[in-house]
């Protein structure tokens, strides 16, 4: 049981490290970006930065005319993506929680 607990701790540590790495990359990415609203057209979202219009290509959708938040790079405003908190923070949160749970389970197995 102790060996299995140690294996679980190692796997949990790896999952936690993956989540932490993704989280740090997202924080660095957020520092070099800004947010604006874009309007959904046929197959793109059009947004304006400093008086210049840019388009973000998307798959066909039925939300034409809606405004969506867009996060763009400060250095190159043409590089953008939809600013969805769930998409931005779900992966790191999942790996951090999974890793924490596995580490705690493994510690319980080793002590028990």
Phi and psi in radians as a Rosetta constraint file:
Dihedral C 1 N 2 CA 2 C 2 CIRCULARHARMONIC -1.127 0.35
Dihedral N 2 CA 2 C 2 N 3 CIRCULARHARMONIC -0.738 0.35
Dihedral C 2 N 3 CA 3 C 3 CIRCULARHARMONIC -1.105 0.35
Dihedral N 3 CA 3 C 3 N 4 CIRCULARHARMONIC -0.760 0.35
Dihedral C 3 N 4 CA 4 C 4 CIRCULARHARMONIC -1.115 0.35
Dihedral N 4 CA 4 C 4 N 5 CIRCULARHARMONIC -0.663 0.35
Dihedral C 4 N 5 CA 5 C 5 CIRCULARHARMONIC -1.095 0.35
Dihedral N 5 CA 5 C 5 N 6 CIRCULARHARMONIC -0.725 0.35
Dihedral C 5 N 6 CA 6 C 6 CIRCULARHARMONIC -1.130 0.35
Dihedral N 6 CA 6 C 6 N 7 CIRCULARHARMONIC -0.712 0.35
Dihedral C 6 N 7 CA 7 C 7 CIRCULARHARMONIC -1.064 0.35
Dihedral N 7 CA 7 C 7 N 8 CIRCULARHARMONIC -0.750 0.35
Dihedral C 7 N 8 CA 8 C 8 CIRCULARHARMONIC -1.102 0.35
Dihedral N 8 CA 8 C 8 N 9 CIRCULARHARMONIC -0.704 0.35
Dihedral C 8 N 9 CA 9 C 9 CIRCULARHARMONIC -1.097 0.35
Dihedral N 9 CA 9 C 9 N 10 CIRCULARHARMONIC -0.757 0.35
Dihedral C 9 N 10 CA 10 C 10 CIRCULARHARMONIC -1.113 0.35
Dihedral N 10 CA 10 C 10 N 11 CIRCULARHARMONIC -0.786 0.35
Dihedral C 10 N 11 CA 11 C 11 CIRCULARHARMONIC -1.104 0.35
Dihedral N 11 CA 11 C 11 N 12 CIRCULARHARMONIC -0.701 0.35
Dihedral C 11 N 12 CA 12 C 12 CIRCULARHARMONIC -1.123 0.35
Dihedral N 12 CA 12 C 12 N 13 CIRCULARHARMONIC -0.691 0.35
Dihedral C 12 N 13 CA 13 C 13 CIRCULARHARMONIC -1.106 0.35
Dihedral N 13 CA 13 C 13 N 14 CIRCULARHARMONIC -0.692 0.35
Dihedral C 13 N 14 CA 14 C 14 CIRCULARHARMONIC -1.137 0.35
Dihedral N 14 CA 14 C 14 N 15 CIRCULARHARMONIC -0.773 0.35
Dihedral C 14 N 15 CA 15 C 15 CIRCULARHARMONIC -1.112 0.35
Dihedral N 15 CA 15 C 15 N 16 CIRCULARHARMONIC -0.733 0.35
Dihedral C 15 N 16 CA 16 C 16 CIRCULARHARMONIC -1.104 0.35
Dihedral N 16 CA 16 C 16 N 17 CIRCULARHARMONIC -0.728 0.35
Dihedral C 16 N 17 CA 17 C 17 CIRCULARHARMONIC -1.116 0.35
Dihedral N 17 CA 17 C 17 N 18 CIRCULARHARMONIC -0.689 0.35
Dihedral C 17 N 18 CA 18 C 18 CIRCULARHARMONIC -1.082 0.35
Dihedral N 18 CA 18 C 18 N 19 CIRCULARHARMONIC -0.821 0.35
Dihedral C 18 N 19 CA 19 C 19 CIRCULARHARMONIC -1.075 0.35
Dihedral N 19 CA 19 C 19 N 20 CIRCULARHARMONIC -0.721 0.35
Dihedral C 19 N 20 CA 20 C 20 CIRCULARHARMONIC -1.150 0.35
Dihedral N 20 CA 20 C 20 N 21 CIRCULARHARMONIC -0.706 0.35
Dihedral C 20 N 21 CA 21 C 21 CIRCULARHARMONIC -1.114 0.35
Dihedral N 21 CA 21 C 21 N 22 CIRCULARHARMONIC -0.802 0.35
Dihedral C 21 N 22 CA 22 C 22 CIRCULARHARMONIC -1.082 0.35
Dihedral N 22 CA 22 C 22 N 23 CIRCULARHARMONIC -0.736 0.35
Dihedral C 22 N 23 CA 23 C 23 CIRCULARHARMONIC -1.081 0.35
Dihedral N 23 CA 23 C 23 N 24 CIRCULARHARMONIC -0.761 0.35
Dihedral C 23 N 24 CA 24 C 24 CIRCULARHARMONIC -1.114 0.35
Dihedral N 24 CA 24 C 24 N 25 CIRCULARHARMONIC -0.693 0.35
Dihedral C 24 N 25 CA 25 C 25 CIRCULARHARMONIC -1.132 0.35
Dihedral N 25 CA 25 C 25 N 26 CIRCULARHARMONIC -0.685 0.35
Dihedral C 25 N 26 CA 26 C 26 CIRCULARHARMONIC -1.151 0.35
Dihedral N 26 CA 26 C 26 N 27 CIRCULARHARMONIC -0.716 0.35
Dihedral C 26 N 27 CA 27 C 27 CIRCULARHARMONIC -1.086 0.35
Dihedral N 27 CA 27 C 27 N 28 CIRCULARHARMONIC -0.779 0.35
Dihedral C 27 N 28 CA 28 C 28 CIRCULARHARMONIC -1.077 0.35
Dihedral N 28 CA 28 C 28 N 29 CIRCULARHARMONIC -0.717 0.35
Dihedral C 28 N 29 CA 29 C 29 CIRCULARHARMONIC -1.115 0.35
Dihedral N 29 CA 29 C 29 N 30 CIRCULARHARMONIC -0.704 0.35
Dihedral C 29 N 30 CA 30 C 30 CIRCULARHARMONIC -1.152 0.35
Dihedral N 30 CA 30 C 30 N 31 CIRCULARHARMONIC -0.540 0.35
Dihedral C 30 N 31 CA 31 C 31 CIRCULARHARMONIC -1.153 0.35
Dihedral N 31 CA 31 C 31 N 32 CIRCULARHARMONIC -0.530 0.35
Dihedral C 31 N 32 CA 32 C 32 CIRCULARHARMONIC -1.756 0.35
Dihedral N 32 CA 32 C 32 N 33 CIRCULARHARMONIC 0.355 0.35
Dihedral C 32 N 33 CA 33 C 33 CIRCULARHARMONIC -2.259 0.35
Dihedral N 33 CA 33 C 33 N 34 CIRCULARHARMONIC 2.885 0.35
Dihedral C 33 N 34 CA 34 C 34 CIRCULARHARMONIC -2.341 0.35
Dihedral N 34 CA 34 C 34 N 35 CIRCULARHARMONIC 2.992 0.35
Dihedral C 34 N 35 CA 35 C 35 CIRCULARHARMONIC -2.168 0.35
Dihedral N 35 CA 35 C 35 N 36 CIRCULARHARMONIC 2.498 0.35
Dihedral C 35 N 36 CA 36 C 36 CIRCULARHARMONIC -2.585 0.35
Dihedral N 36 CA 36 C 36 N 37 CIRCULARHARMONIC 3.083 0.35
Dihedral C 36 N 37 CA 37 C 37 CIRCULARHARMONIC -1.827 0.35
Dihedral N 37 CA 37 C 37 N 38 CIRCULARHARMONIC 2.416 0.35
Dihedral C 37 N 38 CA 38 C 38 CIRCULARHARMONIC -2.086 0.35
Dihedral N 38 CA 38 C 38 N 39 CIRCULARHARMONIC 2.669 0.35
Dihedral C 38 N 39 CA 39 C 39 CIRCULARHARMONIC -1.830 0.35
Dihedral N 39 CA 39 C 39 N 40 CIRCULARHARMONIC 2.276 0.35
Dihedral C 39 N 40 CA 40 C 40 CIRCULARHARMONIC -1.342 0.35
Dihedral N 40 CA 40 C 40 N 41 CIRCULARHARMONIC 2.199 0.35
Dihedral C 40 N 41 CA 41 C 41 CIRCULARHARMONIC -1.933 0.35
Dihedral N 41 CA 41 C 41 N 42 CIRCULARHARMONIC -2.698 0.35
Dihedral C 41 N 42 CA 42 C 42 CIRCULARHARMONIC -0.940 0.35
Dihedral N 42 CA 42 C 42 N 43 CIRCULARHARMONIC -1.138 0.35
Dihedral C 42 N 43 CA 43 C 43 CIRCULARHARMONIC -2.299 0.35
Dihedral N 43 CA 43 C 43 N 44 CIRCULARHARMONIC 0.502 0.35
Dihedral C 43 N 44 CA 44 C 44 CIRCULARHARMONIC -2.750 0.35
Dihedral N 44 CA 44 C 44 N 45 CIRCULARHARMONIC 2.846 0.35
Dihedral C 44 N 45 CA 45 C 45 CIRCULARHARMONIC -1.974 0.35
Dihedral N 45 CA 45 C 45 N 46 CIRCULARHARMONIC 2.181 0.35
Dihedral C 45 N 46 CA 46 C 46 CIRCULARHARMONIC -1.767 0.35
Dihedral N 46 CA 46 C 46 N 47 CIRCULARHARMONIC 2.242 0.35
Dihedral C 46 N 47 CA 47 C 47 CIRCULARHARMONIC -2.373 0.35
Dihedral N 47 CA 47 C 47 N 48 CIRCULARHARMONIC 2.738 0.35
Dihedral C 47 N 48 CA 48 C 48 CIRCULARHARMONIC -2.093 0.35
Dihedral N 48 CA 48 C 48 N 49 CIRCULARHARMONIC 2.334 0.35
Dihedral C 48 N 49 CA 49 C 49 CIRCULARHARMONIC -2.281 0.35
Dihedral N 49 CA 49 C 49 N 50 CIRCULARHARMONIC 2.118 0.35
Dihedral C 49 N 50 CA 50 C 50 CIRCULARHARMONIC 0.906 0.35
Dihedral N 50 CA 50 C 50 N 51 CIRCULARHARMONIC 0.728 0.35
Dihedral C 50 N 51 CA 51 C 51 CIRCULARHARMONIC 1.427 0.35
Dihedral N 51 CA 51 C 51 N 52 CIRCULARHARMONIC -0.064 0.35
Dihedral C 51 N 52 CA 52 C 52 CIRCULARHARMONIC -1.889 0.35
Dihedral N 52 CA 52 C 52 N 53 CIRCULARHARMONIC 2.366 0.35
Dihedral C 52 N 53 CA 53 C 53 CIRCULARHARMONIC -1.577 0.35
Dihedral N 53 CA 53 C 53 N 54 CIRCULARHARMONIC 2.497 0.35
Dihedral C 53 N 54 CA 54 C 54 CIRCULARHARMONIC -2.294 0.35
Dihedral N 54 CA 54 C 54 N 55 CIRCULARHARMONIC 2.777 0.35
Dihedral C 54 N 55 CA 55 C 55 CIRCULARHARMONIC -2.248 0.35
Dihedral N 55 CA 55 C 55 N 56 CIRCULARHARMONIC 2.389 0.35
Dihedral C 55 N 56 CA 56 C 56 CIRCULARHARMONIC -1.923 0.35
Dihedral N 56 CA 56 C 56 N 57 CIRCULARHARMONIC 2.007 0.35
Dihedral C 56 N 57 CA 57 C 57 CIRCULARHARMONIC -1.264 0.35
Dihedral N 57 CA 57 C 57 N 58 CIRCULARHARMONIC 2.332 0.35
Dihedral C 57 N 58 CA 58 C 58 CIRCULARHARMONIC -2.292 0.35
Dihedral N 58 CA 58 C 58 N 59 CIRCULARHARMONIC 2.919 0.35
Dihedral C 58 N 59 CA 59 C 59 CIRCULARHARMONIC -1.294 0.35
Dihedral N 59 CA 59 C 59 N 60 CIRCULARHARMONIC 2.857 0.35
Dihedral C 59 N 60 CA 60 C 60 CIRCULARHARMONIC -1.048 0.35
Dihedral N 60 CA 60 C 60 N 61 CIRCULARHARMONIC 2.454 0.35
Dihedral C 60 N 61 CA 61 C 61 CIRCULARHARMONIC -2.493 0.35
Dihedral N 61 CA 61 C 61 N 62 CIRCULARHARMONIC 2.863 0.35
Dihedral C 61 N 62 CA 62 C 62 CIRCULARHARMONIC -1.891 0.35
Dihedral N 62 CA 62 C 62 N 63 CIRCULARHARMONIC 0.403 0.35
Dihedral C 62 N 63 CA 63 C 63 CIRCULARHARMONIC -1.949 0.35
Dihedral N 63 CA 63 C 63 N 64 CIRCULARHARMONIC 0.630 0.35
Dihedral C 63 N 64 CA 64 C 64 CIRCULARHARMONIC -1.008 0.35
Dihedral N 64 CA 64 C 64 N 65 CIRCULARHARMONIC 2.366 0.35
Dihedral C 64 N 65 CA 65 C 65 CIRCULARHARMONIC 1.588 0.35
Dihedral N 65 CA 65 C 65 N 66 CIRCULARHARMONIC -0.180 0.35
Dihedral C 65 N 66 CA 66 C 66 CIRCULARHARMONIC -1.394 0.35
Dihedral N 66 CA 66 C 66 N 67 CIRCULARHARMONIC 2.654 0.35
Dihedral C 66 N 67 CA 67 C 67 CIRCULARHARMONIC -1.676 0.35
Dihedral N 67 CA 67 C 67 N 68 CIRCULARHARMONIC 2.331 0.35
Dihedral C 67 N 68 CA 68 C 68 CIRCULARHARMONIC -2.219 0.35
Dihedral N 68 CA 68 C 68 N 69 CIRCULARHARMONIC 2.537 0.35
Dihedral C 68 N 69 CA 69 C 69 CIRCULARHARMONIC -1.252 0.35
Dihedral N 69 CA 69 C 69 N 70 CIRCULARHARMONIC 2.386 0.35
Dihedral C 69 N 70 CA 70 C 70 CIRCULARHARMONIC -2.163 0.35
Dihedral N 70 CA 70 C 70 N 71 CIRCULARHARMONIC 2.355 0.35
Dihedral C 70 N 71 CA 71 C 71 CIRCULARHARMONIC -1.916 0.35
Dihedral N 71 CA 71 C 71 N 72 CIRCULARHARMONIC 2.208 0.35
Dihedral C 71 N 72 CA 72 C 72 CIRCULARHARMONIC -2.181 0.35
Dihedral N 72 CA 72 C 72 N 73 CIRCULARHARMONIC 2.747 0.35
Dihedral C 72 N 73 CA 73 C 73 CIRCULARHARMONIC -1.278 0.35
Dihedral N 73 CA 73 C 73 N 74 CIRCULARHARMONIC 2.384 0.35
Dihedral C 73 N 74 CA 74 C 74 CIRCULARHARMONIC -1.173 0.35
Dihedral N 74 CA 74 C 74 N 75 CIRCULARHARMONIC -0.622 0.35
Dihedral C 74 N 75 CA 75 C 75 CIRCULARHARMONIC -1.329 0.35
Dihedral N 75 CA 75 C 75 N 76 CIRCULARHARMONIC -0.682 0.35
Dihedral C 75 N 76 CA 76 C 76 CIRCULARHARMONIC -2.286 0.35
Dihedral N 76 CA 76 C 76 N 77 CIRCULARHARMONIC 1.556 0.35
Dihedral C 76 N 77 CA 77 C 77 CIRCULARHARMONIC -1.052 0.35
Dihedral N 77 CA 77 C 77 N 78 CIRCULARHARMONIC -0.312 0.35
Dihedral C 77 N 78 CA 78 C 78 CIRCULARHARMONIC -1.248 0.35
Dihedral N 78 CA 78 C 78 N 79 CIRCULARHARMONIC -0.272 0.35
Dihedral C 78 N 79 CA 79 C 79 CIRCULARHARMONIC -1.646 0.35
Dihedral N 79 CA 79 C 79 N 80 CIRCULARHARMONIC 1.945 0.35
Dihedral C 79 N 80 CA 80 C 80 CIRCULARHARMONIC -2.526 0.35
Dihedral N 80 CA 80 C 80 N 81 CIRCULARHARMONIC 2.926 0.35
Dihedral C 80 N 81 CA 81 C 81 CIRCULARHARMONIC -2.668 0.35
Dihedral N 81 CA 81 C 81 N 82 CIRCULARHARMONIC 2.816 0.35
Dihedral C 81 N 82 CA 82 C 82 CIRCULARHARMONIC -1.139 0.35
Dihedral N 82 CA 82 C 82 N 83 CIRCULARHARMONIC 2.336 0.35
Dihedral C 82 N 83 CA 83 C 83 CIRCULARHARMONIC -1.592 0.35
Dihedral N 83 CA 83 C 83 N 84 CIRCULARHARMONIC 1.505 0.35
Dihedral C 83 N 84 CA 84 C 84 CIRCULARHARMONIC -1.918 0.35
Dihedral N 84 CA 84 C 84 N 85 CIRCULARHARMONIC 1.982 0.35
Dihedral C 84 N 85 CA 85 C 85 CIRCULARHARMONIC -0.974 0.35
Dihedral N 85 CA 85 C 85 N 86 CIRCULARHARMONIC -0.654 0.35
Dihedral C 85 N 86 CA 86 C 86 CIRCULARHARMONIC -1.082 0.35
Dihedral N 86 CA 86 C 86 N 87 CIRCULARHARMONIC -0.798 0.35
Dihedral C 86 N 87 CA 87 C 87 CIRCULARHARMONIC -1.184 0.35
Dihedral N 87 CA 87 C 87 N 88 CIRCULARHARMONIC -0.584 0.35
Dihedral C 87 N 88 CA 88 C 88 CIRCULARHARMONIC -1.302 0.35
Dihedral N 88 CA 88 C 88 N 89 CIRCULARHARMONIC -0.707 0.35
Dihedral C 88 N 89 CA 89 C 89 CIRCULARHARMONIC -1.912 0.35
Dihedral N 89 CA 89 C 89 N 90 CIRCULARHARMONIC -0.105 0.35
Dihedral C 89 N 90 CA 90 C 90 CIRCULARHARMONIC -1.181 0.35
Dihedral N 90 CA 90 C 90 N 91 CIRCULARHARMONIC -0.815 0.35
Dihedral C 90 N 91 CA 91 C 91 CIRCULARHARMONIC -1.078 0.35
Dihedral N 91 CA 91 C 91 N 92 CIRCULARHARMONIC -0.886 0.35
Dihedral C 91 N 92 CA 92 C 92 CIRCULARHARMONIC -1.113 0.35
Dihedral N 92 CA 92 C 92 N 93 CIRCULARHARMONIC -0.658 0.35
Dihedral C 92 N 93 CA 93 C 93 CIRCULARHARMONIC -1.103 0.35
Dihedral N 93 CA 93 C 93 N 94 CIRCULARHARMONIC -0.726 0.35
Dihedral C 93 N 94 CA 94 C 94 CIRCULARHARMONIC -1.055 0.35
Dihedral N 94 CA 94 C 94 N 95 CIRCULARHARMONIC -0.873 0.35
Dihedral C 94 N 95 CA 95 C 95 CIRCULARHARMONIC -1.186 0.35
Dihedral N 95 CA 95 C 95 N 96 CIRCULARHARMONIC -0.653 0.35
Dihedral C 95 N 96 CA 96 C 96 CIRCULARHARMONIC -1.124 0.35
Dihedral N 96 CA 96 C 96 N 97 CIRCULARHARMONIC -0.763 0.35
Dihedral C 96 N 97 CA 97 C 97 CIRCULARHARMONIC -1.201 0.35
Dihedral N 97 CA 97 C 97 N 98 CIRCULARHARMONIC -0.723 0.35
Dihedral C 97 N 98 CA 98 C 98 CIRCULARHARMONIC -1.078 0.35
Dihedral N 98 CA 98 C 98 N 99 CIRCULARHARMONIC -0.824 0.35
Dihedral C 98 N 99 CA 99 C 99 CIRCULARHARMONIC -1.082 0.35
Dihedral N 99 CA 99 C 99 N 100 CIRCULARHARMONIC -0.766 0.35
Dihedral C 99 N 100 CA 100 C 100 CIRCULARHARMONIC -1.078 0.35
Dihedral N 100 CA 100 C 100 N 101 CIRCULARHARMONIC -0.765 0.35
Dihedral C 100 N 101 CA 101 C 101 CIRCULARHARMONIC -1.105 0.35
Dihedral N 101 CA 101 C 101 N 102 CIRCULARHARMONIC -0.743 0.35
Dihedral C 101 N 102 CA 102 C 102 CIRCULARHARMONIC -1.167 0.35
Dihedral N 102 CA 102 C 102 N 103 CIRCULARHARMONIC -0.711 0.35
Dihedral C 102 N 103 CA 103 C 103 CIRCULARHARMONIC -1.076 0.35
Dihedral N 103 CA 103 C 103 N 104 CIRCULARHARMONIC -0.812 0.35
Dihedral C 103 N 104 CA 104 C 104 CIRCULARHARMONIC -1.112 0.35
Dihedral N 104 CA 104 C 104 N 105 CIRCULARHARMONIC -0.688 0.35
Dihedral C 104 N 105 CA 105 C 105 CIRCULARHARMONIC -1.126 0.35
Dihedral N 105 CA 105 C 105 N 106 CIRCULARHARMONIC -0.771 0.35
Dihedral C 105 N 106 CA 106 C 106 CIRCULARHARMONIC -1.106 0.35
Dihedral N 106 CA 106 C 106 N 107 CIRCULARHARMONIC -0.721 0.35
Dihedral C 106 N 107 CA 107 C 107 CIRCULARHARMONIC -1.088 0.35
Dihedral N 107 CA 107 C 107 N 108 CIRCULARHARMONIC -0.726 0.35
Dihedral C 107 N 108 CA 108 C 108 CIRCULARHARMONIC -1.093 0.35
Dihedral N 108 CA 108 C 108 N 109 CIRCULARHARMONIC -0.644 0.35
Dihedral C 108 N 109 CA 109 C 109 CIRCULARHARMONIC -1.229 0.35
Dihedral N 109 CA 109 C 109 N 110 CIRCULARHARMONIC -0.676 0.35
Dihedral C 109 N 110 CA 110 C 110 CIRCULARHARMONIC -1.209 0.35
Dihedral N 110 CA 110 C 110 N 111 CIRCULARHARMONIC -0.699 0.35
Dihedral C 110 N 111 CA 111 C 111 CIRCULARHARMONIC -1.310 0.35
Dihedral N 111 CA 111 C 111 N 112 CIRCULARHARMONIC -0.466 0.35
